[in-house]
């Protein structure tokens, strides 16, 4: 089932809005800063993938991506629940309107 173009645009706009909010989140900014520091330390070693700095950078990177994905997922669930409730509410109002005819 394809969504109508207006709904696709609305979903994309909401995703863009939430991505922007997450991008400026203070906790995520802190984690990204730590990730960047670990990444810079990474290149101080010779065999990058075998260094403790690489493992540290990789761990911090995975954590930062996990936070981003978790927040996008949770917001998507909230938006989906709100949309479903709204559509069900409209459907119930329409059914009540037909019953009184």
C-alpha positions as CSV (number, residue, x, y, z in Angstrom):
1,X,0.0,0.0,0.0
2,X,1.4,3.4,-1.0
3,X,0.7,6.5,1.0
4,X,-0.8,9.4,-0.9
5,X,1.8,12.1,-1.8
6,X,0.5,14.6,0.8
7,X,1.0,12.0,3.5
8,X,4.5,11.1,2.3
9,X,5.4,14.8,2.4
10,X,3.9,15.1,5.9
11,X,5.9,12.1,7.1
12,X,9.1,13.4,5.6
13,X,8.5,16.8,7.1
14,X,8.0,15.3,10.6
15,X,11.1,13.1,10.2
16,X,13.1,16.2,9.2
17,X,11.8,18.1,12.2
18,X,12.6,15.3,14.6
19,X,16.0,14.8,13.1
20,X,16.8,18.4,13.6
21,X,15.7,18.3,17.2
22,X,17.8,15.3,17.9
23,X,20.7,16.9,16.2
24,X,20.7,19.7,18.7
25,X,20.0,17.5,21.8
26,X,22.4,18.4,24.6
27,X,23.0,14.8,25.7
28,X,23.7,13.7,22.1
29,X,26.0,16.7,21.6
30,X,28.0,15.7,24.6
31,X,28.3,12.1,23.3
32,X,29.2,13.3,19.9
33,X,31.9,15.5,21.4
34,X,33.3,12.5,23.2
35,X,33.1,10.5,20.0
36,X,35.0,13.2,18.1
37,X,37.7,13.2,20.7
38,X,38.1,9.5,20.6
39,X,38.2,9.6,16.8
40,X,41.0,12.2,16.9
41,X,43.0,10.0,19.3
42,X,42.4,7.1,16.9
43,X,44.8,8.5,14.3
44,X,47.6,9.0,16.8
45,X,48.3,5.2,16.6
46,X,50.0,3.4,13.8
47,X,47.9,0.3,13.4
48,X,44.5,2.0,13.8
49,X,42.2,-1.0,14.1
50,X,44.3,-2.7,16.8
51,X,44.5,0.3,19.2
52,X,42.6,0.9,22.3
53,X,41.7,4.3,20.9
54,X,40.0,2.7,17.9
55,X,37.9,0.5,20.3
56,X,37.1,3.6,22.3
57,X,36.0,5.5,19.2
58,X,34.0,2.6,17.9
59,X,32.2,2.2,21.2
60,X,31.3,5.8,21.5
61,X,30.2,6.0,17.8
62,X,27.9,3.0,18.4
63,X,26.4,4.6,21.5
64,X,25.7,7.9,19.7
65,X,24.0,6.2,16.8
66,X,22.0,4.1,19.3
67,X,20.8,7.2,21.0
68,X,19.8,8.8,17.7
69,X,18.0,5.7,16.5
70,X,16.2,5.2,19.8
71,X,14.9,8.7,19.9
72,X,13.7,8.6,16.3
73,X,12.0,5.2,16.9
74,X,10.2,6.4,20.1
75,X,9.1,9.6,18.4
76,X,7.9,7.6,15.4
77,X,5.8,5.4,17.8
78,X,4.3,8.4,19.5
79,X,3.5,10.0,16.2
80,X,2.0,6.7,14.9
81,X,-0.2,6.3,18.0
82,X,-1.4,9.9,17.8
83,X,-2.2,9.5,14.1
84,X,-4.0,6.2,14.8
85,X,-6.0,7.7,17.7
86,X,-6.9,10.7,15.6
87,X,-8.1,8.6,12.6
88,X,-10.0,6.3,14.9
89,X,-11.7,9.2,16.6
90,X,-12.7,10.7,13.2
91,X,-14.0,7.3,12.1
92,X,-16.1,6.9,15.3
93,X,-17.5,10.4,14.9
94,X,-18.4,9.6,11.3
95,X,-20.1,6.4,12.3
96,X,-22.1,8.2,15.0
97,X,-23.2,10.7,12.4
98,X,-24.5,8.0,10.2
99,X,-26.4,6.3,13.0
100,X,-28.4,9.4,13.7
101,X,-29.5,9.7,10.1
